[in-house]
Amino acid sequence: MSFTIAVGSTNPAKTTAARTICERAFPGCTVATVDVPSGVPEQPIGPGQTSTGARNRARAALAAVPGARMGMGLEGGVDEEGNLINCVAVVEAGGRENLTWGVCFPLPPAVVARVLRGEELSRVMDEVTGRTESKKQQGAVGILTNGLFTRAEMWQGPLACALMPFLHPELYPAPVAG
């Protein structure tokens, strides 16, 4: 199966997860990564901004890579209760779309307070933990689980689930929009 899947990110944690899942789901596919805008604030707050960012990235990736059959958008956010949330959108050139959600877990109260005041999560986590570029490595989830569950691993579940209608179109006959 030779076709191209465009991923709307160049962040290694996201692109590693996308490559892992896409290559398992569609052996022989090409995964093209492209930096595209989310159309939402740098730190999305709430499920609305987070899902909009994922959809925007998926659509922009599909448009940015000539001949791509699918576009994927991965967007992390923080909800109003202080939980980290993550969303994946997949759009197909033919119009089919699917949206899935990943894990949801509470962030430390001191981190939440700063994020909800407008700071970007990864910068706060880097400052609080003395790390740099954590969002391109373990991410908040990896830091807070002491490496038991990394950011790249966190994205794999919702990526795999987002592909369900594309892997089984006979079971999802109508275009799926989340």
C-alpha positions as CSV (number, residue, x, y, z in Angstrom):
1,M,0.0,0.0,0.0
2,S,1.9,3.0,-1.2
3,F,0.5,6.4,-0.4
4,T,1.4,9.5,1.6
5,I,0.1,10.5,5.0
6,A,0.8,14.1,6.0
7,V,1.4,14.9,9.6
8,G,0.9,18.5,10.7
9,S,3.8,18.6,13.1
10,T,7.6,18.5,13.1
11,N,7.8,17.8,16.9
12,P,9.7,14.5,17.3
13,A,7.4,13.2,20.0
14,K,4.4,13.5,17.7
15,T,6.1,12.5,14.5
16,T,7.6,9.4,16.1
17,A,4.2,8.3,17.2
18,A,2.6,9.0,13.9
19,R,5.3,7.1,12.0
20,T,5.0,4.1,14.3
21,I,1.3,3.8,14.0
22,C,1.0,4.7,10.3
23,E,3.8,2.2,9.3
24,R,2.0,-0.5,11.3
25,A,-1.4,0.3,9.9
26,F,-0.3,0.9,6.3
27,P,2.9,-0.9,5.5
28,G,4.8,0.8,2.8
29,C,3.2,4.2,3.3
30,T,5.2,7.4,3.4
31,V,4.8,9.7,6.3
32,A,5.6,13.4,5.5
33,T,5.9,15.8,8.4
34,V,5.1,19.5,7.9
35,D,5.0,22.5,10.2
36,V,1.5,23.9,9.9
37,P,-0.4,26.4,12.0
38,S,-3.1,25.2,14.5
39,G,-5.2,28.4,14.2
40,V,-5.6,28.3,18.0
41,P,-3.5,29.9,20.8
42,E,-0.1,28.4,21.4
43,Q,-1.5,26.8,24.5
44,P,-5.0,25.6,23.8
45,I,-7.4,25.8,26.8
46,G,-10.4,23.4,26.8
47,P,-11.6,20.7,24.4
48,G,-13.0,23.2,21.9
49,Q,-9.6,24.9,21.2
50,T,-7.8,21.6,21.4
51,S,-10.0,19.8,18.9
52,T,-10.1,22.8,16.6
53,G,-6.3,22.9,16.6
54,A,-6.1,19.2,15.7
55,R,-8.6,19.5,12.9
56,N,-6.9,22.6,11.5
57,R,-3.5,20.9,11.6
58,A,-4.8,17.8,9.8
59,R,-6.5,19.9,7.1
60,A,-3.4,22.1,6.6
61,A,-1.1,19.1,6.5
62,L,-3.2,17.4,3.8
63,A,-3.3,20.7,1.8
64,A,0.5,21.2,2.2
65,V,1.7,17.9,1.0
66,P,0.9,17.4,-2.7
67,G,-0.7,14.0,-3.4
68,A,-1.2,13.1,0.3
69,R,-4.1,10.8,0.9
70,M,-4.6,11.6,4.6
71,G,-3.7,14.5,6.9
72,M,-3.2,14.1,10.7
73,G,-3.3,16.7,13.3
74,L,-2.2,16.2,16.9
75,E,-3.0,18.9,19.5
76,G,-2.3,18.9,23.2
77,G,-4.3,21.2,25.5
78,V,-5.3,21.8,29.1
79,D,-8.9,21.8,30.2
80,E,-10.4,24.3,32.6
81,E,-10.1,21.8,35.5
82,G,-6.3,21.6,35.0
83,N,-6.0,18.3,33.2
84,L,-3.8,17.7,30.2
85,I,-5.9,16.6,27.2
86,N,-4.8,15.5,23.8
87,C,-6.7,15.2,20.5
88,V,-6.0,13.6,17.1
89,A,-7.8,14.4,13.9
90,V,-7.5,12.5,10.7
91,V,-8.9,13.8,7.4
92,E,-8.9,12.0,4.1
93,A,-8.6,13.6,0.7
94,G,-12.1,12.2,-0.1
95,G,-13.7,14.1,2.8
96,R,-13.9,11.4,5.6
97,E,-12.8,12.8,9.0
98,N,-12.4,11.3,12.4
99,L,-11.5,12.8,15.8
100,T,-10.3,10.9,18.9
101,W,-9.1,11.8,22.3
102,G,-6.2,10.4,24.3
103,V,-5.4,10.3,28.0
104,C,-6.6,12.9,30.4
105,F,-4.6,13.4,33.6
106,P,-4.2,16.1,36.3
107,L,-1.3,18.5,36.1
108,P,0.4,19.8,39.3
109,P,-1.6,22.7,40.8
110,A,1.3,25.2,40.5
111,V,1.7,24.3,36.8
112,V,-2.0,24.6,36.2
113,A,-2.3,28.1,37.7
114,R,0.4,29.4,35.4
115,V,-1.0,27.7,32.3
116,L,-4.5,29.0,32.9
117,R,-3.0,32.5,33.3
118,G,-1.7,32.2,29.7
119,E,1.8,30.5,29.9
120,E,2.5,27.5,27.6
121,L,2.7,24.2,29.4
122,S,6.0,22.9,28.1
123,R,7.8,26.2,29.1
124,V,6.3,26.0,32.6
125,M,7.2,22.3,32.9
126,D,10.8,23.0,31.7
127,E,11.2,25.8,34.2
128,V,9.7,23.8,37.1
129,T,11.8,20.7,36.4
130,G,15.0,22.3,35.1
131,R,14.7,20.7,31.7
132,T,14.8,22.1,28.2
133,E,12.6,21.2,25.2
134,S,10.7,18.6,27.2
135,K,7.8,18.7,24.8
136,K,10.0,17.2,22.1
137,Q,11.1,14.4,24.4
138,Q,9.2,12.9,27.4
139,G,6.7,15.7,27.7
140,A,4.7,16.4,30.9
141,V,3.4,12.9,30.9
142,G,6.9,11.4,30.8
143,I,8.2,13.7,33.5
144,L,5.3,13.1,35.8
145,T,5.4,9.3,35.4
146,N,9.2,9.1,35.7
147,G,9.4,7.8,32.2
148,L,6.8,5.1,32.6
149,F,4.7,6.6,29.8
150,T,6.3,9.1,27.3
151,R,4.7,11.8,25.2
152,A,5.3,9.7,22.0
153,E,3.6,6.7,23.6
154,M,0.8,8.9,24.8
155,W,0.0,9.9,21.2
156,Q,0.0,6.3,19.8
157,G,-3.4,5.3,21.3
158,P,-5.5,8.1,19.9
159,L,-3.6,7.9,16.6
160,A,-4.5,4.2,16.3
161,C,-8.1,4.9,17.3
162,A,-8.4,7.8,14.8
163,L,-7.6,5.4,12.0
164,M,-10.5,3.0,12.8
165,P,-12.9,4.3,10.1
166,F,-10.0,4.2,7.5
167,L,-9.0,0.7,8.4
168,H,-12.6,-0.6,8.4
169,P,-14.6,1.6,6.0
170,E,-17.2,-1.2,5.7
171,L,-18.1,-0.6,9.3
172,Y,-18.0,3.2,9.1
173,P,-19.7,3.7,5.7
174,A,-20.6,7.4,6.2
175,P,-18.0,10.1,6.6
176,V,-17.1,10.4,10.3
177,A,-16.8,13.8,12.0
178,G,-16.1,14.0,15.7
